[in-house]
Amino acid sequence: MPNPRLTGLGSGLFGCAVMLLVAGLCRLLLDGSAVVFGVLFLPVSALSAFWVRPADLVTVPVGVPIAFAVGIWPIAGGSEGLGGQLIGLVTALAVNAGWLYGGTLIAGVIVSVRKVRIMARKRGARGGGGRRVVRAPRPPGGRVDRRT
């Protein structure tokens, strides 16, 4: 599997572009099947979470639902005009909320596991991970006044 490292913005744009492509294909080939769109949203969510840079892990659970909303717009239906299109989009989001939550959950779990593994690797590289003893700094001159 390729190992690209996308920025947070790149991960969001990847998700939006792929979901728009999936929605266009669903509209052309499958008469706008929201189920196929939802099923294909799950691996896109996982890929977005796997391919983002470690520094941008927190952006994926935000970008994935945006990609879903952008992608579902072509198959949302709705009547003519901006108002009709917006009502169709909101209705499609409400009806397909399960897919939206599922993909966001998948991305969140993958990102969390990646973050925990990164933290464990850093702890191991630092030397054991035991508790460090932090001492209070000495005052200037090196003398400690114990009169209290």
C-alpha positions in Angstrom: 0.0 0.0 0.0 1.4 3.4 -0.9 2.5 5.6 2.0 1.7 9.2 1.0 1.8 11.9 3.6 -0.9 14.4 3.1 -1.3 17.6 5.0 -4.5 18.2 6.8 -5.8 20.3 3.9 -4.6 17.8 1.4 -6.4 15.0 3.2 -9.6 17.0 3.2 -9.2 17.9 -0.5 -8.5 14.2 -1.3 -11.7 13.2 0.5 -13.7 15.8 -1.2 -12.4 15.0 -4.7 -12.8 11.3 -4.3 -16.3 11.6 -2.9 -17.4 14.0 -5.7 -16.0 11.4 -8.2 -17.9 8.6 -6.4 -21.1 10.6 -6.4 -20.8 11.4 -10.0 -20.3 7.7 -10.9 -23.2 6.7 -8.6 -25.4 9.3 -10.3 -24.4 8.2 -13.8 -24.3 4.4 -13.4 -26.5 3.7 -10.4 -29.2 6.4 -10.6 -27.8 8.2 -7.5 -27.6 5.2 -5.1 -26.9 6.7 -1.7 -26.1 3.2 -0.3 -23.2 2.6 -2.7 -22.0 6.2 -2.0 -22.1 5.5 1.8 -20.3 2.1 1.4 -17.6 3.7 -0.6 -17.3 6.6 1.9 -16.0 4.2 4.5 -12.7 3.2 2.7 -12.2 6.9 1.7 -12.4 7.8 5.4 -9.9 5.1 6.3 -7.5 6.2 3.6 -7.7 9.8 4.6 -6.8 8.8 8.2 -4.0 6.5 7.1 -2.4 8.9 4.6 -2.4 12.1 6.7 0.9 13.4 8.2 1.3 12.7 12.0 1.3 16.4 12.7 -2.1 16.8 11.1 -3.9 13.8 12.6 -6.4 15.9 14.4 -7.8 17.4 11.1 -9.1 14.1 9.7 -12.2 13.7 11.9 -13.2 17.2 10.8 -12.4 16.9 7.1 -14.1 13.5 6.5 -17.6 14.7 7.3 -17.0 17.8 5.1 -16.0 15.4 2.3 -19.2 13.5 2.8 -21.3 16.6 2.6 -19.5 17.9 -0.5 -19.7 14.5 -2.2 -23.4 13.8 -1.5 -24.5 17.1 -3.1 -24.7 15.7 -6.7 -26.9 12.8 -5.6 -29.0 14.7 -3.0 -31.8 15.5 -5.3 -33.9 18.5 -4.5 -35.9 20.8 -6.7 -34.9 23.8 -8.8 -33.2 26.7 -7.2 -30.8 27.2 -4.4 -33.4 26.7 -1.7 -34.5 23.4 -3.2 -31.0 22.2 -3.6 -30.1 23.1 0.1 -33.2 21.3 1.4 -32.3 18.2 -0.7 -28.7 18.3 0.7 -29.9 18.6 4.3 -32.4 15.8 3.7 -29.7 13.5 2.2 -27.4 14.2 5.1 -30.1 13.4 7.6 -31.2 10.2 5.8 -27.6 9.0 5.4 -26.3 10.1 8.8 -25.4 6.5 9.7 -22.8 6.3 6.9 -21.5 9.8 7.9 -21.1 8.7 11.5 -19.6 5.4 10.6 -17.0 6.9 8.3 -16.2 9.6 10.9 -15.9 6.9 13.6 -13.5 4.9 11.4 -11.3 7.9 10.8 -11.3 8.8 14.5 -10.4 5.4 15.6 -7.6 5.1 13.1 -6.2 8.5 13.9 -6.4 7.8 17.7 -4.5 4.5 17.3 -1.9 6.2 15.1 -1.4 8.9 17.7 -1.1 6.4 20.6 1.5 4.5 18.6 3.5 7.6 17.9 3.4 8.6 21.6 4.5 5.1 22.6 7.4 5.2 20.1 8.5 8.6 21.5 8.3 7.4 25.0 10.4 4.3 24.2 13.0 6.4 22.4 13.2 8.7 25.3 14.2 5.9 27.6 11.7 3.7 29.4 8.8 5.9 30.0 9.0 5.7 33.8 8.1 8.6 36.0 10.6 11.5 36.0 11.4 13.2 39.2 11.2 17.0 38.9 13.1 19.0 41.4 12.4 22.5 42.4 15.0 24.9 41.0 17.5 26.3 43.5 17.5 30.0 44.2 20.3 32.2 42.9 23.5 31.6 44.9 22.7 28.0 45.5 21.6 28.4 49.1 18.3 27.1 50.4 16.7 29.0 53.2 14.8 26.5 55.4 13.5 29.1 57.9 9.7 29.1 57.7 
